Amino acid sequence: MVNRLKPLNLVDFTGGVNLRPETFQLAENELPELLNLEVDPRGGLNTRKSWGYANSTLAVSAGTTWNPRRVVAMRKQNGDRWTYLANAGDTSIRALGPAGTYTSVATDCASDPHMADFASWGDLMYAVKGTASMYLDGATATALTACAAANWQNDYTAPGATDTFPIADFVATHMGYMFTARTTEDAVKYPNRIRWSHPNNPRRWAQSDYIDIKEGAGRITAIVPWSDRLLIFKPDSVWALFGYDADTWDVANISRTVGAVSRQTVCRNEAAVFFMSWPQGIFFYNGTKVDELSVQVRPVFADNKMDPAYITNSWVAWVDRRLWCSLPYNTIPAPTDAQTVFVWDPTMECWTMFRGGDANVPGPFVELPDGDRFVAYTRKQRYLIRVNGGSSAATDEVVPGTVVPFDTRFRTKWVDAGAPTWRKSWRRPDFLLRGLTLDTAVNVQVFHDFDNFNAERSFQVLYTPDNYPAIWTVDADPVKHGFRWGDGTNFGGSDQTSSVERGGTMGRAGTVQLLCVGNPGVTWGLNGIIFKFVPRRFR
């Protein structure tokens, strides 16, 4: 029988002693365990791309506690891009400009847990931080007078000359208005209030321009503009503000069963808004309905596999046309910080799981207004990184000059030839391996009869590629200028080669399962496995 690896779904039961894969059969094209391998849309698996530093400048000095919470970027009219990072270690906002250096521009960030929130308006970035508000022009911060009983600007035609702004935890632009949420007014906290500015004027605010959404638990945890509505999240509910101006605003309930953990766990693309609700899972709203994305990875959110005390150390982002969810999940006991990133590919409706070398994972991700959507920070190292690096080696370099290999593995579903109780002699399987630039060794463990704790046999599959990827060469002769392959030809060949390699015998059993582990630091892939067996006589 042939088991070809088509686009897969991940059902993840990895982790500590009591978190082994379950013993029931999975659906077609589902795997119980998949780490640092990506699903190829054409079929099969490949090692994920490496992560590497994007900027060699430290985001904060070595002596400062590193606890990044939220980061956004904007591109100014002159083409310069500025990145703003809120770091809880020194409660400050750091600005990264086109020169590649960071400047501390603000202090006293106190919004919980994201520290500060940002919204761009023209060439300015507005920031709210729970204690005060400001706008930033590059690395220059200008404080704004807090809205209070003495300075509300209720006259829309002659609002006065003072620049004001509410003290708030969240900010967003929508329909020509600036919105804030979870405001503090005259030292009184309004955890369920949203406010809007004068039309087309983010520094003028009227006292009566607000709505309190008191239904639902706790407080507002995020506001996100999307399409023709402003979405408002609470821990247990989602709301939408419809309309075009102060006379037509109308709040409607979207969900009363799920909500968002924090601003860090809400993101959007052109088709939907994605968010993590604790402890239910990952959801999306597409303008019509709220639905769950995390059905295949529900066990990640169950049975205390993540510590509720540290669930705010989670980040959700839309990166490289996929949904990335960095969570405090790994082994038992549950980690206190993000250590695993689950990646959802909407084109194939499948999940995979990434972990970096030295337990590094992306998060927080940089929220970008334009096309370069591949950068993030890691919770352990204070450098900006790219998550779409090379594919020649299974290594990460999140610290300049320090290359760390990462592990790759996958586990097959239970294979029973349609008769799980019929004992068979399983012969040597054939592996349709896909290699890249280095000799590939895949270490295989064989499990029998739904016992996925104790391997019955093991063997190693070796494969040496017969050609290599292209190298860009520069030559005075224009004929020799360009890509050159390992065989010396221009523009020919392929960067991958495949071969059928024979594994070891698997013994006698009714069902078998294989755990395939690649060598750390070496890229590899698999197009399929051919299982062969000899039926045994019934007794």
Order of alpha helices (4+ residues) and beta strands (2+ residues): beta-beta-beta-beta-beta-beta-beta-beta-beta-beta-beta-beta-beta-beta-beta-beta-beta-beta-beta-beta-beta-beta-beta-beta-beta-beta-beta-beta-alpha-beta-beta-beta-beta-beta-beta-beta-beta-beta-beta-beta-beta-beta-beta-beta-beta-beta-beta-beta-beta-beta
